[in-house]
Amino acid sequence: MGKDEDKKPPKHAGPQKHDKPFIPEKPTKESGDGQGKGGGTRGK
């Protein structure tokens, strides 16, 4: 089970890379529009 969990984090690393460029949009995410988009990606 532990090994499966280790493989999950690396998979998230991919989507997280896309969040990096969105970091500057953090202020926009607070508006709510960004939060909805960010939350959807994080949920996936």
C-alpha positions as CSV (number, residue, x, y, z in Angstrom):
1,M,0.0,0.0,0.0
2,G,2.9,2.4,0.9
3,K,4.3,1.9,-2.6
4,D,1.0,2.9,-4.2
5,E,0.9,6.1,-2.2
6,D,4.4,7.0,-3.3
7,K,3.3,6.6,-6.9
8,K,0.3,8.9,-6.4
9,P,2.4,12.0,-5.3
10,P,4.5,11.9,-8.5
11,K,1.3,11.8,-10.6
12,H,0.2,15.0,-8.9
13,A,3.5,16.6,-9.7
14,G,2.4,16.8,-13.3
15,P,-0.7,18.8,-12.7
16,Q,1.1,20.8,-10.0
17,K,3.6,22.0,-12.7
18,H,0.7,23.7,-14.4
19,D,-0.2,25.4,-11.1
20,K,3.3,26.9,-10.9
21,P,2.6,29.3,-13.8
22,F,-0.8,30.0,-12.1
23,I,0.9,31.0,-8.9
24,P,1.1,34.6,-10.1
25,E,-2.7,34.4,-10.5
26,K,-3.1,33.6,-6.8
27,P,-4.6,37.1,-6.2
28,T,-7.1,36.3,-9.0
29,K,-7.9,32.9,-7.4
30,E,-9.0,34.7,-4.3
31,S,-11.6,36.5,-6.4
32,G,-13.4,33.2,-6.7
33,D,-13.1,32.6,-10.4
34,G,-9.6,31.3,-10.0
35,Q,-10.7,29.3,-6.9
36,G,-13.3,27.4,-8.9
37,K,-10.8,26.5,-11.7
38,G,-8.0,25.8,-9.2
39,G,-10.2,23.7,-7.0
40,G,-11.3,21.6,-10.0
41,T,-7.8,20.8,-11.0
42,R,-6.8,20.1,-7.4
43,G,-9.8,17.8,-6.9
44,K,-8.8,15.8,-10.0
